[in-house]
Amino acid sequence: MTAKIPEPINRRSLLKAGAGLAAAVSLTLSLAACSVEDPLAQQANAGDNKNYIAGDGSVTEYAPGQRGEPVKLAAKLFDGTAVDSADWAGKVTVLNFWYAACAPCRLEAPDLQALSQEYKGQAQFFGVNIRDEVRTAEAFERNFGITYPSFADKNGNILLAMTSYVPPQAVPTTLVLDKQGRVSARILGVADKGTLKTLIKDAVAE
């Protein structure tokens, strides 16, 4: 079920004057944090857009009074665990749409993992893998030390339900859901760590 989206408050960056520099520093540090030499991550840093269609890095925020209906999602994680978004009430949730061969997904992975640990107990993180078989997804998670779980969405059911917020070709996309399960913010493309942290912090504080 796809909820109709209200008019959002859209801004290209939280800190327009310093966004370019902050993003560049974040991307460089993310690459350095990878445990192995990663040509796909290097490709994302080079910005040549091979083999993926990246988002533009825009940040869209929705004021509390302008958010749509709570996200309705019932699906299985790669380990077979059934998850229902009805159980997320009272929790801030971060959903990151990704797949292993996506260069910018590799680039942002260390930052997402770091934030999942920083906000452990305050916000829960889930990946939504739109392409991979379990072995490929698990190899990615081992490589980047990802400890939060991911949904297996090769059939596209979750992506289809979220198309109002997640353009099919704009992967990665990261959504922050408020404590009522409504989308409070969206990042198209690589999630800058500082920007995502601010969005999560704001949602937690509500």
Steps between C-alpha positions, in 0.01 A plus 500: 500500500643835393400805695438828323783742576424851627689797375853467643746752624780436252852634536813396317706483818475577868805724481499639151811710538716214626331195351742445215805501722334288771388242246844480344664448838241238596545307176877502535486377859248231407732364234792500740291305753441206263685190609595402146581689183162554338499603134124554499523740791786677321278520194226668704751749634608574143136572416498325162160337565580163340255216562263698719280806488574706806273740681599864506571514873193712569344500845123519540350561842133473594365711786299299755171647382578423136598134520299228335367178647729262690701267279339156472757229447496125568797307362781261586861574577778301332516273806132415456370713789156647430473871575185713513518879513199496730749407773706816442267736685697719739831435321695708251586283201759548227448315173789487253437365148812334356662216303853366503619616157377856563813715532347777714343235725851379576613852558240581764500159673760583770312816599167319522654233718660762725170686543312176572736445792495861617119500515459144624200492729364825355460414131484168318663446160392269219645457155273423205697301243333525162715268287722249676483138601576428864867403446578821313327713762675320785840547333433875478400513866811311608725722291364820649424370848127565473322368809143620440272269295372537146178404330522276195307697238612352171133457412458876540202493735642748749639726229163497324320593822743788554519640147345828614815556702761282328543544123587151365823619339615725787692249708626553760213680666470538876175569685457609861167400653366679806367327811161464331655324203458794263775616264655807660799536267655356186848510348534414131848371422794464738398580857740756642574391856455842660175565317352159585607535862313831524186346347511207742569727798202719410270197466618356832438835673138529381 
